[in-house]
Amino acid sequence: MPQISVDYSAGLADDLDRPALGRALNALAVKHLAAAPEACKTRFRRADETVVVGGETEKQDLVLVEFHVFPGRTTEAKAGLAEAVVALLAEQVTLAPGRRLHAAAKVVEVDGSAYRKATLTG
């Protein structure tokens, strides 16, 4: 833990350096949440269809980052992480001229009593 999910618009598929962004997100989790580096896991999910009300959908992209963490972090640590993630997205996401990016981050606490994990090897 933390488990990090990144949902992004299909229009960003060729311009988003997912490995670099994943490493940077993991580093922010270590910094703001005191997470162990090896515990950070990031997955990316391409959203083929997104809709933004109030604008031309085809000219707008979304990147939504969600951190699932066990309880115990302060409100300040979680807010600091969310702010750092939005700033990171502004730096790392390349936009074509005329496009707009909607970036968001949230930190969600997971009930540890209902969470299990396993690492399997072949």
C-alpha positions as a Markdown table, in Angstrom:
| # | Residue | x | y | z |
|---|---|---|---|---|
| 1 | Met | 0.0 | 0.0 | 0.0 |
| 2 | Pro | -0.5 | 2.6 | -1.4 |
| 3 | Gln | -2.1 | 1.4 | -4.5 |
| 4 | Ile | -2.3 | 4.1 | -7.1 |
| 5 | Ser | -4.7 | 4.2 | -10.1 |
| 6 | Val | -4.3 | 6.7 | -13.0 |
| 7 | Asp | -7.3 | 7.1 | -15.4 |
| 8 | Tyr | -6.4 | 9.1 | -18.5 |
| 9 | Ser | -8.1 | 10.1 | -21.7 |
| 10 | Ala | -7.4 | 8.2 | -24.8 |
| 11 | Gly | -6.2 | 11.4 | -26.4 |
| 12 | Leu | -3.2 | 11.4 | -24.1 |
| 13 | Ala | -2.1 | 7.8 | -24.8 |
| 14 | Asp | 0.8 | 8.8 | -27.1 |
| 15 | Asp | 1.9 | 11.9 | -25.0 |
| 16 | Leu | 1.8 | 10.5 | -21.5 |
| 17 | Asp | 5.1 | 9.0 | -20.3 |
| 18 | Arg | 3.4 | 6.4 | -18.1 |
| 19 | Pro | 6.6 | 4.8 | -16.6 |
| 20 | Ala | 8.1 | 8.2 | -15.7 |
| 21 | Leu | 4.8 | 9.4 | -14.2 |
| 22 | Gly | 4.4 | 6.1 | -12.2 |
| 23 | Arg | 7.9 | 6.5 | -10.7 |
| 24 | Ala | 7.2 | 10.2 | -9.8 |
| 25 | Leu | 3.8 | 9.3 | -8.2 |
| 26 | Asn | 5.5 | 6.5 | -6.2 |
| 27 | Ala | 8.2 | 9.0 | -5.1 |
| 28 | Leu | 5.4 | 11.4 | -3.9 |
| 29 | Ala | 3.8 | 8.6 | -1.9 |
| 30 | Val | 7.1 | 7.9 | -0.2 |
| 31 | Lys | 7.6 | 11.6 | 0.5 |
| 32 | His | 4.1 | 12.6 | 1.7 |
| 33 | Leu | 2.9 | 9.3 | 3.2 |
| 34 | Ala | 6.1 | 7.8 | 4.5 |
| 35 | Ala | 5.3 | 4.7 | 2.3 |
| 36 | Ala | 7.9 | 2.1 | 1.6 |
| 37 | Pro | 9.1 | 2.4 | -2.0 |
| 38 | Glu | 8.5 | -1.3 | -2.7 |
| 39 | Ala | 5.0 | -1.0 | -1.4 |
| 40 | Cys | 3.9 | 1.5 | -4.0 |
| 41 | Lys | 2.1 | 0.1 | -7.0 |
| 42 | Thr | 0.7 | 2.1 | -9.9 |
| 43 | Arg | -1.6 | 1.1 | -12.6 |
| 44 | Phe | -2.8 | 3.1 | -15.6 |
| 45 | Arg | -6.2 | 2.8 | -17.2 |
| 46 | Arg | -6.9 | 4.4 | -20.6 |
| 47 | Ala | -10.5 | 5.8 | -20.8 |
| 48 | Asp | -11.6 | 5.5 | -24.4 |
| 49 | Glu | -14.6 | 7.8 | -23.9 |
| 50 | Thr | -14.7 | 10.8 | -21.6 |
| 51 | Val | -17.2 | 13.7 | -21.6 |
| 52 | Val | -16.6 | 17.2 | -20.3 |
| 53 | Val | -19.7 | 19.3 | -20.0 |
| 54 | Gly | -19.4 | 22.9 | -21.1 |
| 55 | Gly | -16.9 | 22.5 | -23.9 |
| 56 | Glu | -15.9 | 20.5 | -26.9 |
| 57 | Thr | -15.2 | 17.1 | -25.5 |
| 58 | Glu | -12.7 | 16.1 | -28.2 |
| 59 | Lys | -10.4 | 19.1 | -27.2 |
| 60 | Gln | -10.4 | 18.2 | -23.5 |
| 61 | Asp | -8.4 | 15.5 | -21.7 |
| 62 | Leu | -8.7 | 14.1 | -18.2 |
| 63 | Val | -6.2 | 12.6 | -15.8 |
| 64 | Leu | -7.5 | 11.4 | -12.5 |
| 65 | Val | -5.1 | 9.9 | -9.9 |
| 66 | Glu | -6.4 | 8.0 | -6.9 |
| 67 | Phe | -4.3 | 6.7 | -4.0 |
| 68 | His | -5.7 | 3.9 | -1.8 |
| 69 | Val | -4.0 | 3.9 | 1.6 |
| 70 | Phe | -4.5 | 2.4 | 5.0 |
| 71 | Pro | -5.8 | 4.8 | 7.7 |
| 72 | Gly | -3.4 | 6.7 | 9.9 |
| 73 | Arg | -2.2 | 9.5 | 7.7 |
| 74 | Thr | -2.9 | 13.1 | 8.7 |
| 75 | Thr | -5.3 | 15.3 | 6.8 |
| 76 | Glu | -2.4 | 17.5 | 6.1 |
| 77 | Ala | -0.3 | 14.7 | 4.6 |
| 78 | Lys | -3.2 | 13.6 | 2.4 |
| 79 | Ala | -3.9 | 17.1 | 1.2 |
| 80 | Gly | -0.2 | 17.8 | 0.6 |
| 81 | Leu | 0.0 | 14.6 | -1.5 |
| 82 | Ala | -3.1 | 15.6 | -3.6 |
| 83 | Glu | -1.7 | 19.1 | -4.2 |
| 84 | Ala | 1.7 | 17.7 | -5.2 |
| 85 | Val | 0.1 | 15.2 | -7.6 |
| 86 | Val | -1.9 | 18.0 | -9.4 |
| 87 | Ala | 1.3 | 20.1 | -9.7 |
| 88 | Leu | 3.2 | 17.0 | -11.1 |
| 89 | Leu | 0.5 | 16.4 | -13.7 |
| 90 | Ala | 0.7 | 20.0 | -14.8 |
| 91 | Glu | 4.5 | 19.5 | -15.3 |
| 92 | Gln | 4.5 | 16.0 | -16.9 |
| 93 | Val | 1.4 | 15.9 | -19.1 |
| 94 | Thr | 2.1 | 17.3 | -22.6 |
| 95 | Leu | -0.8 | 19.0 | -24.2 |
| 96 | Ala | -1.2 | 19.7 | -27.9 |
| 97 | Pro | -2.1 | 23.3 | -28.8 |
| 98 | Gly | -5.7 | 24.1 | -28.2 |
| 99 | Arg | -6.3 | 21.3 | -25.8 |
| 100 | Arg | -7.3 | 21.6 | -22.1 |
| 101 | Leu | -6.4 | 19.2 | -19.3 |
| 102 | His | -8.6 | 18.5 | -16.3 |
| 103 | Ala | -6.4 | 17.0 | -13.6 |
| 104 | Ala | -7.5 | 15.7 | -10.2 |
| 105 | Ala | -6.1 | 13.7 | -7.3 |
| 106 | Lys | -7.6 | 12.1 | -4.3 |
| 107 | Val | -6.5 | 10.0 | -1.4 |
| 108 | Val | -8.9 | 7.3 | -0.2 |
| 109 | Glu | -8.6 | 5.3 | 3.0 |
| 110 | Val | -9.1 | 1.6 | 2.7 |
| 111 | Asp | -10.5 | -0.5 | 5.6 |
| 112 | Gly | -7.6 | -2.8 | 6.4 |
| 113 | Ser | -9.8 | -5.4 | 7.9 |
| 114 | Ala | -11.3 | -6.1 | 4.5 |
| 115 | Tyr | -8.1 | -6.0 | 2.4 |
| 116 | Arg | -5.9 | -8.9 | 1.5 |
| 117 | Lys | -3.1 | -9.3 | -0.9 |
| 118 | Ala | -0.7 | -12.0 | -2.2 |
| 119 | Thr | 2.4 | -12.0 | -4.3 |
| 120 | Leu | 2.6 | -15.1 | -6.5 |
| 121 | Thr | 5.6 | -16.4 | -8.4 |
| 122 | Gly | 5.7 | -19.0 | -11.1 |
